[in-house]
Amino acid sequence: MSTFTVNGTTVTTGKNEKLLDYLRDTLQLTSVKNGCSEGACGTCMVLADGVATKACVLRTDKLEGKSIVTVEGLTEREQEVYAYCFSNAGAVQCGFCTPGMVISAKGLLDQNPSPERKDVRHAIRNNICRCTGYKKIEEAILMAAEFFRTGQAVPSGRAAGSVGERFDRIDGAAKVKGSAEYVDDMRPEGLVFGSAVRSKYPRARVLSINTDKAKALPGVLAVLTSDDVPGSKKIGHLLHDWDVMIPVGGITRYLGDAIVLVAAETKEILEEAKALVEVEYEELPGSFSPEESLADGAPLIHENGNVLSVQHVLRGDPDGMIKNSKYVVTNHYSTPFTDHAFLEPESSVSMTDDDGTVIVYSSCQGIYQTREECALMLGLPEENVRVIAKMVGGGFGGKEDMSVQHHAALLAYHLKKPVKVSLTRAESLQVHPKRHAFEMDITTACDEKGYLTAMKAVLTSDTGAYASLGIPVIQRACTHAAGPYNYQNMEITGTAVYTNNPPGGAYRGFGVTQSCFGAESNLNQLAELVGISPWEIRYRNAIRPGQVLPNGQIADDSTAMAETLEAVREIYEQNPKMGIACAMKNAGLGVGIPDVGRCRLVVIDGKVHIRSSAACIGQGLGTILTQMVCTAAGLDLDDIVYDAPDTAIAPDSGNTTASRQTVFTGEASRVAALKLKEALAGSTLAELNGREYYGEYLGVTDKMGADVPNPVSHIVYSYATQLVELDEDGYVKKAVAVHDSGRAINPKNLEGQIEGGVTMSLGYALTEDFPLDHGKPKAKYGTLGLFKSTQVPDIDIVLIEKNDSELAFGAKGIGEISSIPTAPAVQLAYYNYDGKFRTSLPLKDTPYSRKK
């Protein structure tokens, strides 16, 4: 038994447990987030006797007489200051790390009221952020320090919320104060807990399942197997190839496969029951690389073979042009699996209502996708499944697939009770899809003046155990491999191969991150052969309006690739040893796939409610839609309410993927707002009570291989140039990111996205990896190689706003492209530094390289 204080209140507990669990489960102080429970992420930071400490490493029996403070225990003044400063600085994105950051900030400022930036970086060194790149968090903490030192009042004025404004996020204050609700924060009455027993082997036949002992344990409410699935026993994002649970006689495909689902009254009983489930296996040989899977006699991972998809892109006469070109370079490149490492592990709460509708609360990237797959599994009409989004603690593509939503729904369907299914961080690393590992052979050619003539590439991706998004990922890797340049001869062949590794899926950059690394690196060798600079070869070949991209699409008037290069010319010429790389990335699904953005505006009690299914995963979509509606309808910010995505009230606007939502749902909201504005010409909002205004935008594109001279593969492209500078010791000193972002709906938002994207890909280039041993993950969250605040260089952002299109006010996508050119820019910086031309990630033999 120990007695201590929490936020000034004396508490006594006789149970020895992690302080994190006691705070969240017993005291329901949900600002303290469970990001990893391994002492690695800092989302559970509390003040223990004034020192910022991770609650997951403290145990209650060691707290006698101590004082614990969480964000809920800050004074009203402190909460007000931190909420203002973090919002005003743009330091809040997904928000899952934010309360922990605030606690670390308070721990610093209580001891050092006048910190320098280096002090702030040191103070938050144990707090991971995957969204922001830390820079704006540092600015927020320095701003808060000034407020506390001077005693100045927090400004009370509100922004207009118009397009182009550096507008604070609409959910920023709630995320800072810890009151924003994520799924794992939910505690509905009667809540019980569920989890899956997963495969012991990457590939094995399930011979028998014995659940008798688990069912007999007091407190166990359900033990389900594949036989208890009322509908389809397979689901999947694009292909229904993913087993809900592996049945007796079935063969597992990776360690993340579920065999049995268990529900119990408490988490402790749940874990005990899982250990009592007896599964008999026949272990089978597996394939753990594309090379093994493609070998003669390799075991079939799926009935239709081990190749998920082959994509072929051909334009012009690449073989002939390469043969007759002055300079040709060929290299083999390798990029690894990497984990999204979003701060919020997957969690879902499901229940049924009185009429039998299954309600799923989800932290995902598309509520209609979740509804479709849950309904398929349950054998129910889709209208009998309702999905409601809670706050999403980061995604980056990693929350597009089903992870726990379907299992929570299945248990709730059987029990008629609210059920929460959450993954531990170890389970999350094991279960959810990763960035695909790629092997790439790339040949690039140019003439004597450095003008590109042709490219050939063979790309092979390890798509792991299931399809996930492997088909469009290998497509995008192929269609973007030739880059944002003006030449007409290319042949790209991409093959996605099943293995018994964790699935490869959507990840920021969506395959282009991988192919761009190789293609851009080849350009640097060509420049060297020609005798021109890496900047010059890119500028000579940069696509300009009216020219034809290698994929055949004509570059439109908004194309600002050359302008991004011009913006860095002076900086580059002052330090030609900087690494440089360029990229292009689509907004929208493209290639002939139906792609629709939808939004409904509903007037309720004099307020305009914005309703769309489009997920905000940290990018700030609700804020962007609010600005667009305010501007298009001519409304005041006080007139707007942004409703959480909910299939019962919001139209389907597709998944948050492909950098599409600002353009597609943004345009839909603009269309709806213009209809509302027309209605307001003769009426007040009060007089329009109950009226609805619907907007829709369809992006029409041509299919891959369309027999037209200049196919429209995507409705819009963003372009970028990034520079990377090393210091004399070989550490990254500075990054410059220039982005053709179209119209900046919210420049502060854009800057934060780019800073976060650059930081994420500095990790991809230098430190991140996801090592596997015969399909078994070897990393923990703390060993993934994520960049910390003390490692992030200065990042300068330049926005090129050239687009005057009415479509979505001229906005373009930014989420993915911000991460794409970073790694090849880093590669060139090191080549200039030590002469080693590195062809695999993370780059070897740098000061960041881990000692084996």
Order of alpha helices (4+ residues) and beta strands (2+ residues): beta-beta-beta-beta-beta-alpha-alpha-alpha-alpha-alpha-beta-beta-alpha-beta-beta-beta-beta-alpha-beta-alpha-beta-alpha-beta-beta-beta-alpha-beta-alpha-beta-alpha-beta-beta-alpha-beta-alpha-alpha-alpha-beta-beta-beta-alpha-beta-alpha-beta-beta-beta-alpha-beta-beta-beta-alpha
